[in-house]
Amino acid sequence: MRVAVPKETTAGERRVALVPETVAKLVQTGFEVRVEHAAGSAAGFSDADYESAGAQLADRAELGESAAVVAAVASPEPELLAQLASGTVVVGFLDPLGDEDGLARLRAQGVLAFAMESIPRITRAQSMDALSSQATVAGYKAVVLAAERVPRLFPMLMTAAGTIAPVRALVIGAGVAGLQAIATARRLGAVVSAFDVRPAVAEQVESLGAAFLDLGVRTEETEGGYASELTPEQQAKQQAALEERIPDFDVVVTTAAVPGRPAPKLIPASAVERMRAGSVIVDLAAETGGNCAVTVPGDVVEHGGVTVIGTRNLPSTMAYHASQLYSRNVGALLLHLAPEGTLTLDWDDEITRGACVTRPEGAAE
């Protein structure tokens, strides 16, 4: 069973779907892996590394020939997609809730598309949970970016010239990215608080050494681990409470996102304007519009002396380890779909059924 690994062509995308470590495991299991020349170079993996792992190198023009699987980060570009036979498996971040045109192209080509975003959040699928692995990278990098931009030292220092107070950081949203941001800010010495509308995560926040900020706005957790959508009244109460508390902090990291929906606006411009000059907001929800009213997705702006970072695709900026983690997720999914190197699709299986977003007629049997 041949797996094709293309070089990503999306602007700014430095990750690769399979790294040599995972390639070696797949080859040992019975897969044949064909990797496009320089597919991993932006992430720090050379063609020689892939050859040593047992992969074959190929040009883009021949990559899709006889491929049973295409393992990618983003949805394959039309040129590569056109090479694929009906029934070819495509694995990647396919944005099934947002990219209708992309899904239509996959459907028209007759491929079996498995979206990494759609992996069910169940115990059996934890090794395949790419959203969590990439959120871990994003949460870490968010704090690194804040530390670079804020004109303050993160830890408290006692020096001959006197004591320097530590940075006060607020993390909004205590999912995977938020918890990693808390842990990273704590390691750097900041005094950290965190807010989440799910009271159940308070214990996790406190276990990392942060204070849980109770703003009196609560909702339940969905089956996928996300917070249920707030009512307009709750949203207004949340914004007002945050506006009151945010000026106390030097660094704010926001992580609130709703799958398939624009990011909720949590921080109004008036709250930003009340923050001290030199403060920093890192908006991890910039991909879907941002949690802050003044965020410019894909850019870094200054608003009243406050730096607001809306950089997209933070995992790609840490491409080596982001690729390593993602590759392990993809490898686990491939071994689930083809346990011994031969595709065996069980449509009664929750993982197979849940992750599949397009399939040709007859594939459901």
N, C-alpha and C positions, 0 to 999 in steps of 0.2 A: 504494500500500500504506500503510494508516493505522496509525501507532504511537500508542498511548495511554500517557501518563505520569501516573500518579496521585500525589496527595499522600499521603505515608506516614502511616499511622495507628497504627503500633506505638508504644507508650509509649517516649519517649526517643529515637526515631529522627528525626534532623534531616537526613539525606541525601536526595538526589533522584537518580533513576536516570539522567536525561539532563539535562545542563546546556546553556545556549544555544549554546556553542561546538560541541558535538556535534550539536545540533539543526540548526544551519546546514549542517553537512556532509551530514547525512542528507537534508535538503530539496533540496540541490543534486544529490544522487544520484537523486532521484525519489521519496523517501518523503514522505508527508503526516504531520505530527506534531501531535497534539492533546494539550495539557497542561492538567491541572486547575488551576483558579485557586489561586494561592499554593502550588503544589507545591514551588517552590524557595525560598520566602521564608525558611525556617529555615536554609538553607544560604547565604543571601546573594544569591540570584538572583531578581530581580523579574519580575512578569508582563510588564512593558514590555521586559525583556531578552529574554524568549522571543518576544514579538511581533516584535521587531526581527530575531530570528534566523529568522523565517518560520513560527513555530508558531501554531496556533490555540488559543485559550483555551476551556475548557469547564467546566461544572459536573459534579460527581460523577455525577449522575443520567443524564447523556448521554455520559459519557466512554467507556464501553465499546461504544457503538453503532457497528456496522460496523468495529470495530477488528480489524485482522489480527494485531496484536502488542500486548501489554501489557508495557512495560518498567518494572520495579519494583525496589525494593531488597529488601523482604520479600515473601513470598507474598501475593497479593491477598486482601483481606478478602472474606467470603462475599457481601456486597452487590454488590461490583464483579464478582466471579467469576460471579454469576448472570446478568450482562448479556452474558456472552461466548458466542459461538456455538461449536459443536463445530469443532475444527480451529484455533481461535485460538492463536497462539503466546504463551506467557507466559515471560518471562525475569526471573530474579531470584535472590536467595539463598533457596533453597527447602528447605534442610536435608534432603536426601533420605535421609540416614542416621539422622536423629533424629525428624523430624516425620511419622510415619506417617499421622496424621489429615489433615494438610495435603495430603499426596500423594493420599490417598483422595478428598479434595474436588476436586482438580485432575483426577483420573482420571474421577470421576463426571461432571464437566462436559464431558469429552471434549476438553480442551485439549492442545496440544503444549507440554509444559513443559520448558524448558531451565534447568538449575541452574548458576549461575555457579561453585558449589563443585566441579562435576563436569567443568569444562573440563580436558581432558588436559594434563598438564605436559610438553608437547613444544615444540620450537622454533617451529613454525608458529603455535602458540596463545599465545605469550608476550604479545602485545598484548591478549589476552582474559583474562589471568590475574588475576581480581579478588581471589582469596585473597592473592596476593602484593602487589597494590597496596594493599589495606587493611591488611595486616600491616606494610607500611612505615610507614603512618600510626600504627598502634598502637605500634610499637617506639619511634618518636620521642616520642609522647605519654607513654609509660610513664616515660621518663627525665625529662621535664618535670614530671610529677607527683611523682616522687621528689625532684627538686631543690626543689620547692615545700615538701615536707613535712620533709625532713631538716634538722636545725638546724645545718648546716655549709655552708661555702662549697665548691663543687666544685673550683675550681682551687687550686693552691699559690700563696700570696701572700707576698711578701717585703716587709714594712712596717717602719716605724720602731719599731713596737711588737713586732717579732719576726716570725718566719716562721710561716705557717699551713700545716699539712700538707693535701694534697689529699684529697678523698673517695676511698675505695677501693670500687669497684663490681664486682659479679659479675653476669654475664649467663648464665643457664642456658638452653641451647638456641641454636644458631647457625644457625637458619633465617633467613628474610627479616626477621621481626620482631626476632630477636636481633641480627642484623648491624646493623640500623638503630639498635637501642638502644646497641650498642657504639659506633657512629660518633657518635651524639649525645652520649653520656657523655664520649667523648674530646674532642669539640669544646668541651664545658663545662669541660674541664680535669681530669677524674677520672683516676685510675689504674685501668685496667679489666682484669679477667680474665674469661675465658669458659670454660664447660664444655659439652661435647656428647659424646654417646656415639659419634658418628660421627667417627673420626679423620681422615676425608677433609676435614673443614671446618677443620682446624687452620690450614692455610695462609691461608684467608680471614680467620680471626680475627686472625692475626698481621699480615696486610696492612693491617688497620685500626688497628694500633698497640696491640692488646691482647695479653695473655699467655694462651696456651692452657693451661687447667688440666687436667692428666691425672690422673684419679682411678682409673685402672686398670679402668674399666668401658667396654667397647666392643661395638658391634653394627654391622650393615651398614645401608646405606641402601636403602629400598624404591624401586620404579620411580617412584613419585610424588615422591621426594625426602625422604620422612619416614624417621625411624629405625625399624628393626624393633623389635618389642616385646621387652622384656627378660624374662628368666626370673625367677621369684621370688627365686632366689639372687642374680642380678645386681641386682635392685631393692633387696634388703637391703644389699648391698655399697655401692651408690650412695648410699643414705640415710645409711649409717654414715660414708662418706667426706665427704659434704656436711656432716653434723652436725659433723664435726671441723674443717672449713675455713670454714664460713659465719661464725663469730664474728669472723673477721678483716676482715669487710667492713661498710661503713656502709650500702650500698645493694645490694639484690638484685633483679634483674628475672628472672622466670621465664616461659618461653614454650613449654614442652613440651606438645604436644597430639597426640592420636591421632584421626584422622577417624572419627566414629561411635562413639567410645568415651569413657568418663570420663577426664579428665586424670589422668596418673600422679602419685601422691603422692611428691614428691621431698624435701620439707622437713618433717620431723616437728616436732611442737610443742616437743619437747625442744631442737631446734636453734634455734628462735626464742627460747626462753628463755635461751639462752647468748649471744645477741647483745647488743651494748651498747645501753643505753637511748638512744632517739632514732634508732635505725636504722630503715630503711624497706624493706619488701618490696612490690614491685608484681607482682601475679600476673595475667599476661595470659591464663592458662588458666582464669580464673574462669568463663567462659562454660560450661565443661563440668565444673565442680566445683572447679577450682583445683589447682595443684601443691603448695601449702602446706596443711598439716593444719589451720591455724587460719583460713584464708581464708573469708570469708563472701561468696559471690557477690552482686554488686550493692551491696556496702557497704564502708565503711572502718572497720576495728576496730583497737583497741590491745591488744596482748598482752604483758604484762610490760614495758611501756615501748617496745615495737616497734610501729610503725604498719604494718598489713598492708592494702594497697589491692586490693580485689577488684572494682573498677568494671567493669561490662559495657560492651561495644560502644564501646570507645575511639575507633574511627574516627568515630563519630557526633559526638563532642565536637570534632572538627576538620572540621566538615561541609563547608566550602567546598572545600578541597583533596581531601578524601576523596570528595566527589561528583564533582569534576572527574576524578579518576583512575578512579573506577568508571564514570563516563559514557563515558570513552574505551574501557574494556573492553567495555561493553555495545554501544557503537557498532561496535566491531570485530567482535563476534559477529553483529550484525544485518547488517553488510555481507558477512559470510561466508555467512549463511543466505539473504540476498537481495542478491546482488552489484549489481544495477541497480534496486533498489527492488521487485523481484518475487521472491516466495518460491520458492527452488529448493533443495529438500532432497535431498542425496545421502547416503543411509543407508550407503553404503560408505565415506564420509569419516569418519576417526577423530574429528574434532572434533564433527561433527554427531551421530554415533552416541553418543559418549561423554558429551556434555553433556545429551542428552535423557533425562528421567527418567519422563515419561508421554507416551503418544500414543494417539489413538483407533485403532480397528480400520481397516485400510485405509491408514493413513499410512506403513506400512512398505514399501509398494511403491516 
